Amino acid sequence: MTITRRDVLLGAAATAALMPLAARAQTSEVVIGATYPLSGAGAQVGVDAQRAFETAVDIINNDQDFDLPLAKGLGLPGLGGAKIRLVYADTQGDPQKGRAEAERLITQEKVCAILGSYQSAVAVTISQICERYQTPFLSADNSSPSLHRRGLKYYFRASPHDEMFSAGMFDFLDAMKKKGAKAETLALFHEDTIFGTDSANAQTKLATERGYKIVADIKYRANSPSLSAEVQQLKAANADVLLPSSYTTDGILLVKTMAELGYKPNAIVAQAAGFSEKALYDAVGDKLEGAITRGSFSLDLAAKRPMVGKINDLFKAKSGKDLNDNTSRQFMAMIIMADAINRAKSTDGEKIRDALAATEMSGEQTIMPWKRVKFDEMGQNNDADPVLLQYVGGKFVTIFPSQAAVADAIWPMK
């Protein structure tokens, strides 16, 4: 029997057709999608997220002397040194736009994983699309507790959710009460998407369990043109502590309206979001001396872990600002996802998903004040401890918990 060149070529083609796509191609780059608002009210958050991801990718793709996964060496060694390439999608802060953009990233851009997405309401639809296409989704900075409780196999979150954050906030309030601070009554102020609603539910539960009295529970429409009526209600309630759950533009409007109507709360303890963003303090920081926010990140950690300061310098060179609660989580999300892809030695969604599920990264290998990164059966990391930060003299200082604090809380706020 004579075997012709045509027979050889046909046989090779048939064999290739039976091989998985990831095994067929020599992987020179790994494409990861990032879904963020790049236009509209949340655009600055999206721009800052780009800088955070780019900082992480620069460290991964180039040889850097940091005690981070994949910092030393070039690219992903598990994939022959393949480099990471990012593809961005503009969600405009809209859940349906997020859904469409996630599907485009998967089907047209051929991303092997997606990171996102700031607004928890947008993460709901993106994660549903990722589940359909068996593409891992890592919630970099979404904090709604319900996100990881929907039975999704391809959903993961390394950072705390709002029940964890709120527990830290109430631990702080408990500690302040023991010191004699007036913190008996609370006012909840929250926007009407899943972020604000879940935050308020968590805080209501904790307030009941710990003996605090909620004297105002105000839900407002996100991106509302006016908050005058709502602030009048806050002023009339005159709670000891105001607990806002608001994105940046709403937070700015809230603080401006408070000043216009002469409402000066005894203390503000915020559920981060807008209250962790430089844009808010650039606009109304003169009215927020002593405001407190929960957070995932503390730049004060640089004193104990010098690489935190060095990585902050890299980010600042790109963005003109320091890492904050959001950008630090975005940075770590890229590191965690890249680490999983590297260990999977594949761009296959199921293999990356299994590698994510097997993640165990010590806190010392992160820029965060976390114990470790290890996901439970629902994809949530339960070892990400929050911190409380106070805005003093134009910057944030860590005031809680005691093992992370560098200053005592100023109470009441000035």
Helices and strands as residue ranges (DSSP letters): H 5-18, H 21-24, E 29-36, H 43-61, G 77-79, E 83-90, H 95-107, E 113-116, H 120-132, E 137-139, G 145-149, E 155-157, H 162-178, E 185-191, H 194-210, E 213-220, H 228-237, E 241-245, H 248-260, E 269-270, G 273-276, H 278-284, G 285-287, E 292-295, G 299-303, H 306-319, H 325-344, H 349-357, E 361-362, G 363-365, E 372-373, E 387-392, E 395-400
